[in-house]
Amino acid sequence: MNDVPSVIGTPANSTTQTSAGGAPGTDSAEPILSRVALLGNPNTGKTTLFNRLTGLTHKTSNFPGTTLDARTGRVAAQSSDQHVTIDLIDLPGVYSLELRQQEADVARAVLDGELAPAGLKAQTPDALLIVLDATNLGRNLVLVGEALRRRLPTVVAVNMIDLAEKRALRIDTGALSAELGCPVIAISARSGRGLPELINTLSRTLRTEAVPTRTAPGTDAELRQWAERTVIKATSGPSESIGHTFSDRADLVLTHPLTGVLVFALVMTGLFGAIFTAAQYPMGWIEQLFANLGGGVDWIWATAGWEPGLLHDLLKDGVIAGVGSTVVFLPQICLLFFLISLLEDTGYLARAAFVMDRALRPFGLPGHAFVPLLSSHACALPGIMSARSIPDSRERLATILVAPFMTCSARLPVYVLLTGLLFKDSPWLAAAAFVGCYALGILAGVFSALLARRTILRGSTRPMALELPSYKLPSLRNAVSSTIERGMVFIKKAGTAILAICIILWWLGSFPKVEPPTQAVELRQSVSALAETEAAPAAARTKMGTPADEQITVADVIARADRIEHAHAKSSSFMGMLGRTAQPAFAPLGYDWQLTVGVIASFAAREVFVSTMSVVIAGEEEGDDEARNQTLRQELATATRADGITPIFNPATCWSLLVFYVLAMQCLPTLVVTAREAGHAKWALLQLVWMTLVAYLGALAAYHIASSLLS
């Protein structure tokens, strides 16, 4: 029997063992449980190898005290004489263990036995599995040399050997093994080539606890010279001049200051368009699903003959609506990570970051920040989550903090309402104001980043130095795996907190319960009289403010009574009380208590401003009937304040509101994700306070400037 194991990825709490050519559990030998750290440069296919070995049954946790995710999985293998069960830890991709950045800090701490993913005890790994890119050995060997100094049992996997062979590049794994003093296996993680031999070698290394027989030079300068000598001894192939390979020719275009920007603009426009448009279909399906679930609650109550009460409202308006408000973002998040994973796998994303570095570097942001900022124009949630690709921790945090300044899709209903009120008969001016909102958000974001990098996130701004990976076809397997993983992280960790917040907001808007207003009671009384007297329709029209010659129905009267009762309940709720209490603070911005209620309610989600104002002012929410929505907007445009004369939405107030909604942090899900991605709730609090302060001062300036110009 050959000493070649079969490899099965199993969940971390599984003890399944599989014999080569046999059934599970046929060998009675006691299994050996070992821990192996998976180390490598970015873009070496390390995660692809991890997924292959664990069979995509890994779990994602985090390293305590960091914002970095950790993939952990169990690899069960059977050789001719033993079982080996390996807990595999996928460390963050690093170019060097000596760098002062969060990824390198985490890798060093794990290798030193000071840190482990959540659920595992911190201990020094039993062995290292280092992944190299066969097409770029020189750069990768620097990390190998640093790892060899730690004197841990080590196996080196030279990945992408198939790509190297296509380029007629030959790698002598025997010579490379002799130079490194540890086993070297040529593999292709994408196709699975060489994986049985890799696991067999790793198993043997763990069993014998064989440490490398060679140690790399001690100084950095000597280490880089050693890497070059090792490559010369272990590789051979055609000598090609710079600019003659496909990669060189492509890079001349894709990293050029002019053509590189044009190509990047086209690629990002496609990415942005896909997130902004294609995701709308599944988002609509999800909204419809939760609407049906809410209708299902109504059906259950009606079938059982129960009167709708507190439990009904909690389930429908609190739990279902709260979960729906979270899950509806899932298509955008999944689509973003799927497309980014494909772009990264091709090798293009590194070129894009290099091109954009020139534009963002003066503001303290790296080129890596452009994709998160661009994605935030669809939704800040996936934008913030995609900031994980930024290597420097300070630059990553600055990007997270300013991403919500970008105009997201949730702001659009507010922009439509306010620009429509300001420029009712001038669509081109309304369009110009719309564009101005986007520009204002971008300027506020980049200058806030500049301020943060000069103060609380002070640090040296280094020119971007990154390895341009080789071009290759993307792996759909990896893209799907990454998408599922990120989607589940969002649902599990963000959804629970958001749901709790939504239930609290529902309670604030639903209590205390109050008696219906007199006008609503009289309208309901007039309904019962419609069938008894001919004078009742005229009386009902008078109470409703309907012209005498306009026909009304019982349904019209009941609907009007419901709207009045709903508006009265909203204004009398704790949310309404809060609006009245806070109104003096918003008075300098030109807001009365009704606008204050709308602004405070939209701190949960800014898109609820329009519906909140429709309820509070017009007594009815917007719906699917466009004609009715036009009527509601007209009612909002002509609504007056308590004096019965001053319009609620006068031009100066509209400008103030527009600036406030461009700049304010009004999205609780974003705050939850910021706290998670930044590693502490204090950053979310800072984001909320700073954006609210900027929005308040901006709205104050807009109100007084507009008032002076329009007076």
N, C-alpha and C positions, 0 to 999 in steps of 0.2 A: 504494500500500500504506500502511495506517495505521501510525503510529509507536507501535504497541501491542504489547508483548512478550507472549509466552507464558511462564509461570513454572513451573519444575519444581524441586522440592526433591530434591537428590541427596546421597549420602553425602559427607562432607568430603574424601575422597580421590578423588572422581570428577571428571572433566573434561567430562562430557556437556553439550552445548549444544543447545538446541532453537530452531529458527527458527519464527517465527509463520507458520503455514500451510505449513511446509516440513519436511523431514526433518532429523534430527540431523546436524550437521556439514556442511551444505550451504554455509555461508558460510566463506570462507577467511580472514576477518579475524582477526587475533591477539586472543584474548580478554583482557579486562582483569580482573585479580584485585584486588578491593578488600575492605577490612574495614569493616564497619558495626556500630556498637554500638546495641542496641535498649534504649531507656530509657523509663521511665514509672512512675507511681504504682502501688501495689498496686490490684488490682481494676479495672484499665482494659482488660483483655482482651489484655494484652501477650503472654502466653504463647500464647493462642489464635491471635493473629496470627503468632507465630513458627512454630507448628505448621503453619499454613496455608501459609506461605511455603516452609518446608523440606519439606513433604509428609510429616511425621512420620518422616523418615529422619535426624533429628538424632542427635547422640551427647551423652551426659552425662559430663562430667569434673568437675574441681573447680578452684577458684582456689588455687594452692599457698599453704600456710600458713593456710588458712581452712577453716571447716566448711561453706562454701556450695558448692552444686553450680552448675555453669555449663552451660547448653545452648548448643551450637554446631552450626551447620548451614550447608550450602552452598546458595545460591540461584543457579541458572543462568537467565539471561534473554537474550532476543534482540530487539533493536530493529531499526529499518530499516537502521542503518549500523554496528552493532557488536555484539559479544558482551560481556556483562558477567557475571562470576562473582563472587558476593558471599559472603564468610565472615561470617555473621551471628552475633553474640554477644548472647545474652539476659542482660542485666544484672539483678541483684536489684531487685525493686520498692522504690522509695524515695519518700518524700514530699518530701525535700529533699536536695540534695548536700552541704549544710552540717551535717547532723546528725552527732553523734558516736556512731555505731553501726556495727556491722560491715558491714551492707549498704551504707551510704553510703561507708564507707572503701574498700570494694572497687570501687564504681562510680567514685569519684574516681581511684583508682589505675589503673583500666583506661583512663579518659579521658585521664589524664596520660601514658599509655604506659609505666607502671611495672609493670603486672601483666597477665597474660593467662591464659586457661584452659590446663590441662595439654595439651600438644601444639601450642600456638601460641606464636609468639615475641611477647614484649611489645613493642608499638609503639602510637603514637597512632592511633586509628581514622581512616579516611579520611572518614567521615561519621557523622552521628547520625540515627537514626530514632526520633522521640519519639512515643509513643502517648498520646492523651488520651481521656478519657471524655466523650462529647458531652453527657451529662446533668449533668456536674459540671465545667465548664470553669474556673470561678474558682479552685478548689483546684489543679487540674492545671497551670494556667498559671504558678504560682510555680516549679515545676520547669523549665518551658520557659525562663523568664527566666534562671534560674541557668545553664542549658545554653547559652543564646545568648551569654553572656559569654565562653565558651571559643573563640568565633570558628572553629568547625568547620563545614564544609558540613552543612546540616541540612534534614531534611524532617519535617514534622509530619503525623501520621495521626490524624484525629478519628474515633475508633472508636465503635461503638454508635449510629451515625447513625439506624438504623432505630428504636431505642427513643426517641430524641429526637423523631423525626417522629411517633411514636404519641402523644407528649405535646404535640403541636402546637408543639414548640420548633424554631425555624428558625435555622440557623447559616449565616452568610454567609462561606464559606471565602475568597472574594476579599478581603473586608474584614479578615478575620483574618490572611490572608497579608500584607496591607499593613502591619498593625500589628506583625507579628512580623518581617517582612523576609525571609521564607523561604517555600518552597512549602507549602501546606496542602491535604491531600486528605481528603475525607470517605469513610469506609469502614465496612463491617460485617465484621469478621474471622470472625464466626460463619457468615455466608452466602457470603462471598467477594466481596461487592459492593465495587467500587472498587479491588480489588487489582491488576488489570492497570495501571490508571492510576498507582497508587502506585509500582509497580516501574519503570514508564517514567519517572516523575518522579525517582525515586531514581537511576536509571541516568544521566539527563541531568545531575543535580546532581553525581554522581561524575565525569562526563566533563568538566564545566566547572569543577569544584572551586569552585563558587559558595558563598561564605560569606554568612551573613545580613547584610542591609543595615541592620538595626536592632540596637541593644544595649539590654537591659533596664536599669533604674536600678540603682545600686550598693548602696544600703542595703536592709536587709530591710523596713523600714517602707515605703519608696518602692516596692519590688518588689510588695508586696501591694496597694498602691493602684493601681499600674500594671495588675495582673491584673484588678482590678475594672473599671477604665476600658475595658480591652480587651474584656471580656465584654459590657459595655453596647454597645459599638460594633459587635460582630460577631454578636450574637444578638438574637432577638425572639421573642415568643410570649405566650400568655395569662398574666396576672398572677394567681397563686393565693396565697391566704393560707395561713399555716402551719396545718397540721392538716386541710386540705381534700383533699390528695392521698392516694392509696392508701398511699404510702410513709409519709406522716406518720401516718395512722391506724393502720397496722400497728406503727409504732415506739412509739406510745403504749402498746400492749399488750406488745410484745416487749422493751422496755427499762424497763418499770415495775418497781420494786423487788419487788413481790409477784407480779403476773401473769407478769412476765418470768422469774422464777425457776421458776414452775410450768411454763411452756411449755418452758423449758430442761431441766427435770428429765424431762419427757416425751420430748423429742427425744433427749436423751443416754441415757435408758433404752432407747429403741429402737435407738440406735447400739450401745450396750454389749451389748444382747441379741443383735443381729445378729452382732457379732464373737464373742460367747461361744458362741452356739448354731449359727448357720448355718455357721460355719467348721468345725464339728466333722465335718460330712459329708465335705468334701474332705480334711480332715486324716486321717480314717479311711481314705479311699481311698489316700492317700499312704503311710500306715503299712502298709496291706495290700500296696501295690506293693513297698515295700522288704522286707517280709517274704517276698514271692514271689521277689524277687531273691536274698535270702539262701537260700531254698529251692532256687533255681536253681543256686547254687554247690554245695549238697549234691548235687543231681542230676548235675551235671557230674562231680563227684568219684566218685560212685557208678557212673555210666555208664562212666567211664574205668577203673574198678577201682582207683583210687588210695586210699591210706589218708589220712584227714584229718590234716593236719599244720600247720606254721607258716603256709604260704602260704594254705591254706584258712581258717584262723582270722583271718588278717590281712584277707583280702578280705571275709569274712562279718561278723566282729565289729568290725573296725577301719574299713575303707573304707565298706562299704555301710551299716553301722549309724551311722557318723559322718556320712555325707551325709544319711541319713534323719533324723537328729536335728536337722539344719539345715533341710532342705526342708519338714519337717512344719509349721514355723511360717509358711510362705509364704501359705497361705490367709488367716490372720488379718491379716498385713501387707497383702496385696492388698485384702482387703475393707475394712480400715480406711481406706486411702488412697483407695479408690474412693468410699466414703461421705463422707469429709471433703472430697474434691474437689467432690462434688455440693453439699454444704452451703455450701462456700465460694463456689461459683459462683452460688448463689441469693442471696447477700448476707446470709444468716442468721448465719454463723459470726462475723462482726464484732459482731453484736448479742449473741451468746452470750458472747463475750469481755468485752464491756462489762458485762454483768450479773454475771458471776462475779468481776470485778475487785474488787468490794467485799469479797468473802469471803476472797480469797487475798492481797490487798495487804498486810494486817498481817503476813504471814509472808514478805514480800519477793518474792512471786510475782505475776505478772500474771494477768489473766483468761484470757489465751491458754494458760496452763499447765493449765487444767482438762481439756481434751480429752486431752493426753498422759497425765495422771495417771489419768484414768478408763480410758483404753485399756490402761494398764499392769495393770489388774485382770484383763484377759484374758491379756496377755503383755507384758512390759516392752519387748520388741524393737520392735514397732510404736509403742508409746508414746514411746520415746526418739526414734525416727525422726520422729514427728510433731511433736516439739518445734521443728522448723525453722520453724514458723509464728510463733514468739515473736520479736519484733523486736529486743529488747535482748539483747546477747550474754551479760551476766552473769545475767540472769533465765533465759535459755535454758539456760545451763550449770547453774544451780541446779536447774532442773527435771529435766535429764538425770541429775544425781547422785542425786536422791531418788526418781525414778520406780520403781526396783526395790523400794522399801519397800512399795509397793502389793501386796496379795495377788494373785498371778497364779494361773492354773489349775494350774501345776505343783506348787504347794504343797498343793493339795487332797487328794491321796492321803495325805500325811503328816498333815494335819489329821484326816482320817477315821480313820486308824489310832489316833492318840493320843487324840482325844476319845472314840473308842469304848472304848479301854482305861480311860480315866478315869471315864466315865459309861456303863458297859455296860448298866445297867438304867434309865437316865434319859435318854431321847432329847431331852427339852426342855432339860435342862442341857447336853447335848452341843451342841445347836443354839445355845444362848446362848454357849458357849465358842467356837463357830465364828464367830459374829458379833463376839465380842470380839477374835478374831484380826485380822479386817478393820479394826476400829477402832484397834487397837494399831499396825498398819502405817501407817494414815493419819496418826495422831498423830506417830509417829516421823518420817515423811516431812516433814510441814510444819514441825516444830520443827527438824529438821536443815536445812531450807531457810532458816529464820530465822537459825540459827547461821552458816551459810555466808554469808548476805548481810550479816551483821554483822562477818565476819572476812575470809576469803580472797576473797570476791566482793563486798566492800564497794563500795557505789555509791549514788548518790541514787535514791530511790524516787519516781518521778514519777507523778502521777495519770494514768490512761489517757486519752490524747487520740488518737482515731483517726477516720478518715473512715468514715461509714456508707455503703457503696456502695448503688447502686440495686438494687431487687429485679428478678430476671430468671430465666427458665427455665434450669436447668443444662445444660451441654453434655456429653452422653454421650461425644462424641469426645474432649474434653479429659480427662474422668474416666478413660476407658480408657487413654489415652496416659500419664497420670500414674501409673496403677496399674502398667502394664507397665514403665515406667521405674524406679519405686521397687523393684519386685520384682526386676528384673535387677540393680540396684545391690546389693541385699541378697545375692542368690545369688553374684554375682561377688566382692564384696569381703569379705563376712562369712563366706561358706561355706568359702573356702579355709583361712582361719585356724582356723575351728572344726573342720574335718576333721583338720587337723594335730594339734590338741589331743586330739581323740577317739582318734586312733591312739596317741598317747603314753599316754593313760589305759588303753587296751586293753593296751598293753605292760606297764604297771605292774600290772595285774590278772591278767596271764597268765604272768608270769615271776617267779622261776625255776621250771622244771618240777620237780615233786617226785614221789617214789614214792607210790602210793596207800596209804592207811592200812590197818592190819591188819584192821579190821572190814570194810572194803569188799572186801578180798581174800578173806576167809573167806566172805562172802556169795556172791561169784562162784563160789567152790569148791563151795558148797552147791547151786548151781544144777545143776552137772553131776551131782551125786549124787541129785537129785530123781528121776531116771528109773531109778536103780539100787537104791534102798533105801526102804523105807516109813518109816524113822526120820528121813530127811532133812527132811521138812516140819516136824517138831517141832524139829529142830536149827535150821532156818532161822528159825522163829518165835522161838526163844529169842534168836538173834543180832539179830533185828530188834526185839525187845521187843514182839512181837505176842501177844495172848492165845491160850491153847492151843486154844480152841474156834473161833477165827476162821480162815476159809479163806484160803490164800495161793496165788498163782500164780507161775510162773517170771517173768512180767513184773513182778510186785510186787517180787520179790527183786532183779532187775536194776535197776529204777528206784530202789530204796532204796540199792543200792550206788553208783549214779551220783550220787545226791544227797550221800551221805557223801563221795565222792571229790571232788565239785565244791566242797563246803564246805571240805574240807581244803586244796584247791589255792588257794582264795581267801584263807584265813587264812595260808597259807605264802607268798603272793606278795609282791612289793615293796609293794603296797598294804597287805597285812596287816601286814608288818613296820613300815611307816610308822605304822599304827594303834597297834601296840604301843609304838612309840617315843614317839608323841605322847600316849599315854594319860595320863601324869602331868599334862599341861597341861589336860586335860579332866576330870580327877578331881574338882576343886572343883565342877564342874557336875553330878556324880553319874553320870558315864559310865564304864563299864568299857572294856576294849580292843575288845570287839565293837561297842559303840555308837560308839566312836571311829572304827573302820573305816567304819561307815555314814555318819558325819558327814563324814569326809574325802572319801569317794567321791562324796558328793552336792555337793561344791564344784564339780564339773563340771556337774551338773544335779540340782537338789534332789529331783526326782521319783524318782530311783533309790534313795532311802533305803529305801523299803519292800522293793523287790526285793533290795537288798543285804543287809538284815537277814534276809530270808527265806532267802537262800543261806547266810549266815554262821552263823545260829542254827539254822534248821530244815533246812538242806541242800537247799532247793527254792525256786525262784522262783514268784511268783504267776503264774497263767495265766488261761485263759478259763473254767475250771470253778469256779463260785461255791461249790459245796460244798467243793471242795478248798481254796479260798481261805479259807473260814471255819475249816477245820481248821488251816491255816497260822497264821491270826491267833490261834487258841487256843494253838498251840504257842509263839508269840511272847509271849503274855500270861503263860504259865506257865514260860517259860525262866528259868533261874537262872544266876548268875555262877559264877566258878571255885570258890567255896566250896560250891556245890551247894545253897545255902540261900537266899541273897539274890536276889530277883527282879531281872532286868535292867530291866524296865519297872515299877518301883515308882511310886507316885503322884507323889512329889516329882521324880523323874527325868522322868516324862512331862510335867509342867508346865515343867520346864527345857527339854526338847526342843521343846515347843510354842512357847515364847517365842523360842528360838534360831532355829527355822525361819521364824517370822514376820519376824524382823529381819535375818537373815544374807544376804549376797550369795553365793548358791550357783548361779550360772548363767554358765558361761564364754561362751556366745554373747552374753549381755548385756554382759559386759566388753568383748568384741570390738567390739560396736556402739557402746558408750560411747566407746571410744578413737577410733573413726572419726568419730562425730558431734561429739565434743568437740574434736577436732583434735589430740589428743596422748594417748599411753598413760599419762602421769602422772595424768590425771583418772580413768582406769579403776582405776589402782592406789590412788588416794585413795579411790575409791568402795568398793573391796574392803576396804581397811584400816579405814575408818570404820564400814561396816556390820558387819564382823566384830567390831570392838570393841564396838559398841552391842549386838550380839547376845550376845556373851560376858558383858558386864556385866548385861544383862537376864536371861539364863538363870541367871547366878550368883545374882542377887537372887531370882528365882522359885524356885530350888531351896531356898535357905535359908529363905525365907518359908514355902514349902509344908512343909518338914521341921519347922519349929517349930510350925506350926498342926496338923499331922497326928500329931505325936509324943504 
